[in-house]
Amino acid sequence: DGALKSIADGLDRSINDLRHIARNMMPESLLKYGLIAAIKDFCKSMETGTAAITFQSYGVQENLAQSTQIMIFRIVQELITNAVKHAKANHILAECLQQQNTFLITVEDDGKGFETAGDFEGIGLTTLRNRVKFLDGKLDIHSEKEVGTTINIEFEIEDEQQN
C-alpha cells in the first residue's frame, strides 16, 4: 500500500533527523573520548576541499566538569562552523589553552571577515555572546574585510572536577 510506504519513509526520515539532533546535542565522542578528541573529530568532519582546519591544544585537563566540556565544545563548534559556512575561509586555526584555572579559546580564519561595529548581530554571534556570558568570560572579536577574523575567548574554570 502506497500510503503505508509513505508513512514508513517519513518515520524513517524523522528517526534519522532525531538521531542527528541527539548526536549534535551530546556528541558521543565527547562522552567516550573526551573534549580534545571530540573537537579533533569535529574539525575533521568540517574540513572540505576548500577549507583546511588545524586544531591545537595546550595543557587542557581531561577532568573538567562535563558541563564545562560541553560548553567549550559548543563554542568551538559554532566558531568553526561560522568560519567554514559564512566566512568561506580556506584556512582555520583553532586553539584551546588551559593555564591553571584560565581557559582560552582562539579561532582564526582567512575568510571574508565582517563588520564588527554597528548593529550587525547574527544569530550565531548572539548565541556565542550568550555562551561566553554564561561562562562569565571575555569575548574579543577582530575582523577585517577580505583578511579574516580572529576570535578570542577567555574564562575562568571553577575547581569542579568531574566524578
N, CA and C atoms as an extended XYZ file, in Angstrom:
489
Properties=species:S:1:pos:R:3:atomname:S:1:resname:S:1:resid:I:1 pbc="F F F"
N         0.849       -1.195        0.000 N   ASP     1
C         0.000        0.000        0.000 CA  ASP     1
C         0.886        1.248        0.000 C   ASP     1
N         0.664        2.139       -0.936 N   GLY     2
C         1.495        3.336       -1.131 CA  GLY     2
C         1.477        4.288        0.046 C   GLY     2
N         0.306        4.461        0.667 N   ALA     3
C         0.192        5.390        1.792 CA  ALA     3
C         1.014        4.900        2.983 C   ALA     3
N         0.965        3.588        3.220 N   LEU     4
C         1.713        2.997        4.323 CA  LEU     4
C         3.222        3.144        4.086 C   LEU     4
N         3.665        2.922        2.859 N   LYS     5
C         5.082        3.073        2.497 CA  LYS     5
C         5.517        4.524        2.722 C   LYS     5
N         4.668        5.453        2.335 N   SER     6
C         4.960        6.871        2.500 CA  SER     6
C         5.096        7.238        3.982 C   SER     6
N         4.229        6.703        4.806 N   ILE     7
C         4.282        6.952        6.253 CA  ILE     7
C         5.556        6.342        6.836 C   ILE     7
N         5.884        5.123        6.436 N   ALA     8
C         7.086        4.443        6.930 CA  ALA     8
C         8.344        5.222        6.539 C   ALA     8
N         8.380        5.718        5.287 N   ASP     9
C         9.528        6.509        4.826 CA  ASP     9
C         9.650        7.801        5.638 C   ASP     9
N         8.521        8.444        5.895 N   GLY    10
C         8.509        9.664        6.693 CA  GLY    10
C         9.003        9.416        8.103 C   GLY    10
N         8.593        8.278        8.670 N   LEU    11
C         9.014        7.897       10.008 CA  LEU    11
C        10.522        7.632       10.042 C   LEU    11
N        11.034        6.951        9.024 N   ASP    12
C        12.480        6.703        8.922 CA  ASP    12
C        13.260        8.019        8.889 C   ASP    12
N        12.782        8.943        8.078 N   ARG    13
C        13.448       10.256        7.988 CA  ARG    13
C        13.420       10.966        9.335 C   ARG    13
N        12.288       10.913       10.011 N   SER    14
C        12.154       11.559       11.323 CA  SER    14
C        13.104       10.945       12.346 C   SER    14
N        13.213        9.628       12.331 N   ILE    15
C        14.119        8.934       13.256 CA  ILE    15
C        15.559        9.343       12.973 C   ILE    15
N        15.934        9.390       11.694 N   ASN    16
C        17.299        9.810       11.334 CA  ASN    16
C        17.561       11.257       11.754 C   ASN    16
N        16.565       12.127       11.550 N   ASP    17
C        16.707       13.524       11.977 CA  ASP    17
C        16.903       13.606       13.480 C   ASP    17
N        16.122       12.831       14.223 N   LEU    18
C        16.214       12.827       15.676 CA  LEU    18
C        17.589       12.330       16.134 C   LEU    18
N        18.099       11.298       15.495 N   ARG    19
C        19.447       10.798       15.819 CA  ARG    19
C        20.487       11.886       15.590 C   ARG    19
N        20.353       12.586       14.462 N   HIS    20
C        21.285       13.657       14.115 CA  HIS    20
C        21.236       14.768       15.166 C   HIS    20
N        20.046       15.157       15.579 N   ILE    21
C        19.875       16.200       16.593 CA  ILE    21
C        20.470       15.747       17.922 C   ILE    21
N        20.188       14.520       18.305 N   ALA    22
C        20.710       13.988       19.577 CA  ALA    22
C        22.236       13.945       19.564 C   ALA    22
N        22.804       13.532       18.435 N   ARG    23
C        24.260       13.468       18.311 CA  ARG    23
C        24.856       14.867       18.439 C   ARG    23
N        24.191       15.857       17.854 N   ASN    24
C        24.676       17.233       17.954 CA  ASN    24
C        24.519       17.806       19.355 C   ASN    24
N        23.476       17.387       20.067 N   MET    25
C        23.270       17.897       21.423 CA  MET    25
C        24.335       17.355       22.372 C   MET    25
N        24.625       16.101       22.263 N   MET    26
C        25.618       15.478       23.130 CA  MET    26
C        26.487       14.573       22.288 C   MET    26
N        27.564       15.113       21.726 N   PRO    27
C        28.414       14.307       20.854 CA  PRO    27
C        28.937       13.069       21.575 C   PRO    27
N        28.735       11.924       20.951 N   GLU    28
C        29.184       10.670       21.548 CA  GLU    28
C        30.684       10.678       21.818 C   GLU    28
N        31.441       11.270       20.889 N   SER    29
C        32.894       11.275       21.043 CA  SER    29
C        33.315       12.050       22.290 C   SER    29
N        32.515       13.042       22.683 N   LEU    30
C        32.825       13.808       23.894 CA  LEU    30
C        32.703       12.913       25.125 C   LEU    30
N        31.646       12.109       25.172 N   LEU    31
C        31.440       11.196       26.297 CA  LEU    31
C        32.483       10.090       26.315 C   LEU    31
N        32.748        9.526       25.120 N   LYS    32
C        33.636        8.364       25.042 CA  LYS    32
C        35.110        8.711       25.154 C   LYS    32
N        35.530        9.782       24.445 N   TYR    33
C        36.970       10.028       24.307 CA  TYR    33
C        37.456       11.345       24.895 C   TYR    33
N        36.531       12.191       25.364 N   GLY    34
C        36.938       13.450       25.987 CA  GLY    34
C        36.877       14.639       25.034 C   GLY    34
N        37.087       15.807       25.613 N   LEU    35
C        36.928       17.076       24.912 CA  LEU    35
C        37.839       17.233       23.700 C   LEU    35
N        39.122       17.003       23.881 N   ILE    36
C        40.088       17.250       22.799 CA  ILE    36
C        39.825       16.324       21.620 C   ILE    36
N        39.586       15.053       21.899 N   ALA    37
C        39.294       14.095       20.825 CA  ALA    37
C        38.009       14.487       20.095 C   ALA    37
N        37.009       14.947       20.843 N   ALA    38
C        35.736       15.348       20.236 CA  ALA    38
C        35.929       16.555       19.320 C   ALA    38
N        36.732       17.525       19.759 N   ILE    39
C        36.988       18.709       18.919 CA  ILE    39
C        37.764       18.308       17.669 C   ILE    39
N        38.781       17.453       17.838 N   LYS    40
C        39.563       16.991       16.672 CA  LYS    40
C        38.648       16.290       15.669 C   LYS    40
N        37.785       15.441       16.192 N   ASP    41
C        36.825       14.703       15.383 CA  ASP    41
C        35.914       15.667       14.619 C   ASP    41
N        35.419       16.681       15.330 N   PHE    42
C        34.545       17.671       14.701 CA  PHE    42
C        35.286       18.443       13.611 C   PHE    42
N        36.518       18.860       13.894 N   CYS    43
C        37.317       19.605       12.911 CA  CYS    43
C        37.497       18.784       11.638 C   CYS    43
N        37.807       17.509       11.817 N   LYS    44
C        37.981       16.616       10.670 CA  LYS    44
C        36.696       16.536        9.848 C   LYS    44
N        35.552       16.466       10.540 N   SER    45
C        34.271       16.339        9.846 CA  SER    45
C        33.889       17.625        9.101 C   SER    45
N        34.442       18.764        9.524 N   MET    46
C        34.109       20.051        8.901 CA  MET    46
C        35.047       20.428        7.754 C   MET    46
N        36.161       19.707        7.625 N   GLU    47
C        37.093       20.026        6.535 CA  GLU    47
C        36.434       19.737        5.201 C   GLU    47
N        36.653       20.633        4.263 N   THR    48
C        36.118       20.451        2.914 CA  THR    48
C        37.276       20.516        1.940 C   THR    48
N        36.978       20.402        0.659 N   GLY    49
C        38.028       20.524       -0.357 CA  GLY    49
C        38.688       21.893       -0.341 C   GLY    49
N        37.953       22.885        0.172 N   THR    50
C        38.488       24.250        0.158 CA  THR    50
C        38.874       24.762        1.545 C   THR    50
N        38.416       24.106        2.602 N   ALA    51
C        38.697       24.585        3.959 CA  ALA    51
C        39.546       23.585        4.734 C   ALA    51
N        40.745       24.026        5.134 N   ALA    52
C        41.634       23.204        5.959 CA  ALA    52
C        41.563       23.717        7.398 C   ALA    52
N        41.417       22.803        8.352 N   ILE    53
C        41.286       23.192        9.754 CA  ILE    53
C        42.428       22.573       10.559 C   ILE    53
N        43.134       23.420       11.304 N   THR    54
C        44.189       22.963       12.198 CA  THR    54
C        43.711       23.189       13.618 C   THR    54
N        43.787       22.153       14.442 N   PHE    55
C        43.402       22.290       15.845 CA  PHE    55
C        44.591       21.965       16.725 C   PHE    55
N        44.841       22.839       17.715 N   GLN    56
C        45.933       22.621       18.659 CA  GLN    56
C        45.396       22.808       20.068 C   GLN    56
N        45.894       21.994       20.991 N   SER    57
C        45.506       22.182       22.393 CA  SER    57
C        46.748       22.119       23.263 C   SER    57
N        46.730       22.943       24.317 N   TYR    58
C        47.861       23.025       25.230 CA  TYR    58
C        47.352       22.997       26.663 C   TYR    58
N        47.797       22.024       27.418 N   GLY    59
C        47.517       21.979       28.854 CA  GLY    59
C        46.074       21.740       29.258 C   GLY    59
N        45.232       21.312       28.322 N   VAL    60
C        43.815       21.110       28.650 CA  VAL    60
C        43.668       19.849       29.500 C   VAL    60
N        43.073       20.015       30.690 N   GLN    61
C        42.908       18.895       31.599 CA  GLN    61
C        41.672       18.092       31.221 C   GLN    61
N        41.809       16.791       31.305 N   GLU    62
C        40.710       15.894       30.922 CA  GLU    62
C        39.617       15.815       31.978 C   GLU    62
N        39.893       16.315       33.192 N   ASN    63
C        38.919       16.148       34.269 CA  ASN    63
C        38.041       17.392       34.459 C   ASN    63
N        37.889       18.197       33.427 N   LEU    64
C        36.981       19.345       33.507 CA  LEU    64
C        35.563       18.828       33.700 C   LEU    64
N        34.748       19.607       34.387 N   ALA    65
C        33.348       19.216       34.577 CA  ALA    65
C        32.699       19.025       33.210 C   ALA    65
N        31.813       18.049       33.130 N   GLN    66
C        31.183       17.731       31.853 CA  GLN    66
C        30.438       18.939       31.263 C   GLN    66
N        29.772       19.715       32.117 N   SER    67
C        29.037       20.894       31.623 CA  SER    67
C        29.996       21.903       30.988 C   SER    67
N        31.190       22.047       31.564 N   THR    68
C        32.206       22.958       31.006 CA  THR    68
C        32.718       22.412       29.679 C   THR    68
N        32.964       21.099       29.631 N   GLN    69
C        33.424       20.483       28.379 CA  GLN    69
C        32.409       20.689       27.262 C   GLN    69
N        31.126       20.501       27.579 N   ILE    70
C        30.077       20.659       26.567 CA  ILE    70
C        30.050       22.103       26.073 C   ILE    70
N        30.162       23.059       26.992 N   MET    71
C        30.125       24.473       26.618 CA  MET    71
C        31.321       24.822       25.726 C   MET    71
N        32.506       24.343       26.074 N   ILE    72
C        33.701       24.595       25.258 CA  ILE    72
C        33.504       23.987       23.876 C   ILE    72
N        33.031       22.752       23.841 N   PHE    73
C        32.803       22.076       22.559 CA  PHE    73
C        31.834       22.880       21.698 C   PHE    73
N        30.729       23.322       22.296 N   ARG    74
C        29.704       24.088       21.563 CA  ARG    74
C        30.277       25.384       20.994 C   ARG    74
N        31.096       26.077       21.791 N   ILE    75
C        31.699       27.345       21.342 CA  ILE    75
C        32.615       27.092       20.149 C   ILE    75
N        33.510       26.111       20.273 N   VAL    76
C        34.434       25.800       19.181 CA  VAL    76
C        33.649       25.375       17.938 C   VAL    76
N        32.619       24.554       18.151 N   GLN    77
C        31.771       24.084       17.056 CA  GLN    77
C        31.145       25.266       16.312 C   GLN    77
N        30.609       26.206       17.062 N   GLU    78
C        29.974       27.400       16.490 CA  GLU    78
C        30.974       28.232       15.685 C   GLU    78
N        32.151       28.465       16.282 N   LEU    79
C        33.164       29.299       15.625 CA  LEU    79
C        33.672       28.670       14.332 C   LEU    79
N        33.917       27.378       14.355 N   ILE    80
C        34.422       26.701       13.160 CA  ILE    80
C        33.341       26.625       12.086 C   ILE    80
N        32.121       26.336       12.492 N   THR    81
C        31.008       26.293       11.540 CA  THR    81
C        30.848       27.644       10.848 C   THR    81
N        30.921       28.734       11.618 N   ASN    82
C        30.821       30.073       11.037 CA  ASN    82
C        31.944       30.338       10.048 C   ASN    82
N        33.168       29.938       10.422 N   ALA    83
C        34.324       30.186        9.552 CA  ALA    83
C        34.197       29.429        8.233 C   ALA    83
N        33.679       28.195        8.286 N   VAL    84
C        33.539       27.385        7.078 CA  VAL    84
C        32.366       27.878        6.233 C   VAL    84
N        31.205       28.044        6.865 N   LYS    85
C        29.982       28.344        6.112 CA  LYS    85
C        29.837       29.807        5.718 C   LYS    85
N        30.100       30.722        6.650 N   HIS    86
C        29.827       32.126        6.385 CA  HIS    86
C        31.053       32.885        5.889 C   HIS    86
N        32.215       32.635        6.504 N   ALA    87
C        33.423       33.370        6.129 CA  ALA    87
C        34.055       32.808        4.854 C   ALA    87
N        33.652       31.576        4.489 N   LYS    88
C        34.247       30.912        3.319 CA  LYS    88
C        35.778       30.867        3.436 C   LYS    88
N        36.254       30.545        4.642 N   ALA    89
C        37.694       30.520        4.914 CA  ALA    89
C        38.372       29.322        4.252 C   ALA    89
N        39.627       29.513        3.853 N   ASN    90
C        40.442       28.421        3.313 CA  ASN    90
C        41.267       27.760        4.414 C   ASN    90
N        41.686       28.568        5.374 N   HIS    91
C        42.486       28.065        6.493 CA  HIS    91
C        41.878       28.537        7.802 C   HIS    91
N        41.696       27.591        8.717 N   ILE    92
C        41.148       27.900       10.026 CA  ILE    92
C        42.089       27.294       11.065 C   ILE    92
N        42.448       28.100       12.050 N   LEU    93
C        43.282       27.624       13.147 CA  LEU    93
C        42.462       27.757       14.426 C   LEU    93
N        42.274       26.655       15.122 N   ALA    94
C        41.544       26.663       16.389 CA  ALA    94
C        42.490       26.188       17.484 C   ALA    94
N        42.471       26.904       18.613 N   GLU    95
C        43.332       26.541       19.738 CA  GLU    95
C        42.556       26.577       21.042 C   GLU    95
N        42.845       25.607       21.894 N   CYS    96
C        42.341       25.597       23.266 CA  CYS    96
C        43.561       25.532       24.173 C   CYS    96
N        43.610       26.425       25.134 N   LEU    97
C        44.755       26.515       26.032 CA  LEU    97
C        44.247       26.638       27.457 C   LEU    97
N        44.816       25.833       28.332 N   GLN    98
C        44.449       25.939       29.749 CA  GLN    98
C        45.703       26.178       30.571 C   GLN    98
N        45.658       27.236       31.381 N   GLN    99
C        46.726       27.521       32.332 CA  GLN    99
C        46.067       27.603       33.697 C   GLN    99
N        46.309       26.636       34.554 N   GLN   100
C        45.627       26.504       35.843 CA  GLN   100
C        44.115       26.639       35.626 C   GLN   100
N        43.496       27.703       36.165 N   ASN   101
C        42.047       27.851       36.044 CA  ASN   101
C        41.612       28.788       34.921 C   ASN   101
N        42.547       29.215       34.088 N   THR   102
C        42.201       30.085       32.963 CA  THR   102
C        42.128       29.240       31.696 C   THR   102
N        41.042       29.407       30.957 N   PHE   103
C        40.855       28.661       29.710 CA  PHE   103
C        40.716       29.656       28.573 C   PHE   103
N        41.459       29.418       27.498 N   LEU   104
C        41.427       30.296       26.329 CA  LEU   104
C        41.027       29.505       25.092 C   LEU   104
N        40.138       30.096       24.312 N   ILE   105
C        39.760       29.528       23.015 CA  ILE   105
C        40.065       30.599       21.975 C   ILE   105
N        40.799       30.232       20.943 N   THR   106
C        41.087       31.153       19.845 CA  THR   106
C        40.758       30.461       18.536 C   THR   106
N        40.032       31.153       17.678 N   VAL   107
C        39.789       30.646       16.335 CA  VAL   107
C        40.105       31.777       15.353 C   VAL   107
N        41.035       31.485       14.428 N   GLU   108
C        41.432       32.456       13.402 CA  GLU   108
C        41.080       31.875       12.045 C   GLU   108
N        40.631       32.757       11.140 N   ASP   109
C        40.390       32.297        9.778 CA  ASP   109
C        40.824       33.357        8.776 C   ASP   109
N        41.007       32.931        7.536 N   ASP   110
C        41.385       33.857        6.463 CA  ASP   110
C        40.192       34.112        5.539 C   ASP   110
N        39.013       34.110        6.128 N   GLY   111
C        37.784       34.286        5.359 CA  GLY   111
C        37.498       35.731        5.010 C   GLY   111
N        36.251       35.968        4.608 N   LYS   112
C        35.908       37.297        4.090 CA  LYS   112
C        35.716       38.362        5.163 C   LYS   112
N        35.708       37.971        6.433 N   GLY   113
C        35.573       38.961        7.502 CA  GLY   113
C        34.196       39.579        7.531 C   GLY   113
N        33.949       40.402        8.548 N   PHE   114
C        32.665       41.089        8.653 CA  PHE   114
C        32.844       42.355        9.465 C   PHE   114
N        31.859       43.199        9.389 N   GLU   115
C        31.867       44.475       10.106 CA  GLU   115
C        31.524       44.218       11.563 C   GLU   115
N        32.444       44.525       12.480 N   THR   116
C        32.176       44.265       13.898 CA  THR   116
C        31.490       45.452       14.559 C   THR   116
N        31.582       46.618       13.936 N   ALA   117
C        30.918       47.805       14.504 CA  ALA   117
C        29.464       47.831       14.046 C   ALA   117
N        28.658       48.626       14.718 N   GLY   118
C        27.274       48.795       14.294 CA  GLY   118
C        26.362       47.752       14.884 C   GLY   118
N        25.215       47.597       14.264 N   ASP   119
C        24.170       46.743       14.812 CA  ASP   119
C        24.223       45.314       14.288 C   ASP   119
N        25.247       44.976       13.496 N   PHE   120
C        25.300       43.627       12.938 CA  PHE   120
C        25.411       42.619       14.066 C   PHE   120
N        24.447       41.749       14.142 N   GLU   121
C        24.453       40.729       15.189 CA  GLU   121
C        23.677       39.534       14.682 C   GLU   121
N        24.358       38.631       14.023 N   GLY   122
C        23.707       37.432       13.524 CA  GLY   122
C        23.330       36.521       14.676 C   GLY   122
N        22.514       35.536       14.397 N   ILE   123
C        22.061       34.604       15.437 CA  ILE   123
C        23.240       33.843       16.041 C   ILE   123
N        24.222       33.496       15.216 N   GLY   124
C        25.403       32.777       15.710 CA  GLY   124
C        26.197       33.599       16.700 C   GLY   124
N        26.360       34.890       16.396 N   LEU   125
C        27.118       35.779       17.267 CA  LEU   125
C        26.382       36.008       18.589 C   LEU   125
N        25.071       36.095       18.518 N   THR   126
C        24.257       36.260       19.727 CA  THR   126
C        24.385       35.024       20.605 C   THR   126
N        24.298       33.845       19.997 N   THR   127
C        24.447       32.581       20.736 CA  THR   127
C        25.831       32.518       21.379 C   THR   127
N        26.848       32.902       20.614 N   LEU   128
C        28.222       32.894       21.114 CA  LEU   128
C        28.355       33.827       22.316 C   LEU   128
N        27.844       35.051       22.180 N   ARG   129
C        27.898       36.017       23.291 CA  ARG   129
C        27.209       35.458       24.531 C   ARG   129
N        26.065       34.806       24.341 N   ASN   130
C        25.330       34.226       25.476 CA  ASN   130
C        26.124       33.111       26.147 C   ASN   130
N        26.782       32.277       25.357 N   ARG   131
C        27.587       31.186       25.929 CA  ARG   131
C        28.767       31.732       26.725 C   ARG   131
N        29.426       32.747       26.164 N   VAL   132
C        30.575       33.347       26.850 CA  VAL   132
C        30.103       34.038       28.134 C   VAL   132
N        28.958       34.698       28.060 N   LYS   133
C        28.375       35.366       29.232 CA  LYS   133
C        28.053       34.333       30.311 C   LYS   133
N        27.509       33.194       29.895 N   PHE   134
C        27.186       32.107       30.817 CA  PHE   134
C        28.445       31.651       31.560 C   PHE   134
N        29.582       31.639       30.876 N   LEU   135
C        30.848       31.225       31.479 CA  LEU   135
C        31.515       32.383       32.221 C   LEU   135
N        30.860       33.561       32.200 N   ASP   136
C        31.403       34.758       32.815 CA  ASP   136
C        32.758       35.098       32.206 C   ASP   136
N        32.847       34.950       30.892 N   GLY   137
C        34.116       35.136       30.200 CA  GLY   137
C        34.200       36.423       29.402 C   GLY   137
N        35.347       36.591       28.753 N   LYS   138
C        35.583       37.759       27.904 CA  LYS   138
C        35.626       37.290       26.450 C   LYS   138
N        34.990       38.065       25.580 N   LEU   139
C        34.946       37.762       24.153 CA  LEU   139
C        35.568       38.921       23.403 C   LEU   139
N        36.552       38.624       22.554 N   ASP   140
C        37.213       39.647       21.763 CA  ASP   140
C        37.143       39.225       20.301 C   ASP   140
N        36.547       40.075       19.470 N   ILE   141
C        36.409       39.768       18.047 CA  ILE   141
C        37.152       40.817       17.238 C   ILE   141
N        38.064       40.350       16.402 N   HIS   142
C        38.769       41.254       15.490 CA  HIS   142
C        38.547       40.716       14.078 C   HIS   142
N        37.913       41.516       13.237 N   SER   143
C        37.630       41.063       11.883 CA  SER   143
C        37.912       42.173       10.888 C   SER   143
N        38.496       41.782        9.775 N   GLU   144
C        38.818       42.736        8.727 CA  GLU   144
C        38.314       42.183        7.408 C   GLU   144
N        37.586       42.994        6.668 N   LYS   145
C        37.028       42.561        5.382 CA  LYS   145
C        38.142       42.024        4.485 C   LYS   145
N        37.882       40.862        3.877 N   GLU   146
C        38.792       40.194        2.936 CA  GLU   146
C        40.134       39.784        3.552 C   GLU   146
N        40.286       39.901        4.872 N   VAL   147
C        41.522       39.482        5.537 CA  VAL   147
C        41.249       38.289        6.444 C   VAL   147
N        40.157       38.394        7.215 N   GLY   148
C        39.798       37.287        8.095 CA  GLY   148
C        39.353       37.750        9.462 C   GLY   148
N        39.137       36.788       10.317 N   THR   149
C        38.594       37.054       11.645 CA  THR   149
C        39.391       36.284       12.690 C   THR   149
N        39.619       36.926       13.830 N   THR   150
C        40.212       36.260       14.990 CA  THR   150
C        39.270       36.470       16.161 C   THR   150
N        38.896       35.382       16.798 N   ILE   151
C        38.025       35.457       17.961 CA  ILE   151
C        38.752       34.819       19.139 C   ILE   151
N        38.874       35.594       20.210 N   ASN   152
C        39.492       35.112       21.445 CA  ASN   152
C        38.455       35.096       22.548 C   ASN   152
N        38.428       33.996       23.278 N   ILE   153
C        37.513       33.855       24.405 CA  ILE   153
C        38.346       33.404       25.595 C   ILE   153
N        38.122       34.068       26.722 N   GLU   154
C        38.861       33.715       27.936 CA  GLU   154
C        37.880       33.635       29.086 C   GLU   154
N        38.007       32.585       29.888 N   PHE   155
C        37.147       32.450       31.069 CA  PHE   155
C        37.864       31.637       32.129 C   PHE   155
N        37.374       31.779       33.344 N   GLU   156
C        37.931       31.038       34.474 CA  GLU   156
C        37.133       29.754       34.662 C   GLU   156
N        37.844       28.690       35.002 N   ILE   157
C        37.208       27.401       35.270 CA  ILE   157
C        37.097       27.233       36.775 C   ILE   157
N        35.918       26.840       37.194 N   GLU   158
C        35.713       26.550       38.621 CA  GLU   158
C        36.551       25.317       38.957 C   GLU   158
N        36.854       25.134       40.220 N   ASP   159
C        37.533       23.910       40.645 CA  ASP   159
C        36.492       22.816       40.830 C   ASP   159
N        35.906       22.397       39.732 N   GLU   160
C        34.803       21.430       39.767 CA  GLU   160
C        35.208       20.220       38.959 C   GLU   160
N        35.967       19.361       39.537 N   GLN   161
C        36.410       18.175       38.794 CA  GLN   161
C        35.233       17.224       38.662 C   GLN   161
N        35.209       16.536       37.538 N   GLN   162
C        34.088       15.603       37.344 CA  GLN   162
C        34.364       14.318       38.097 C   GLN   162
N        33.302       13.665       38.515 N   ASN   163
C        33.430       12.454       39.340 CA  ASN   163
C        33.887       11.275       38.517 C   ASN   163
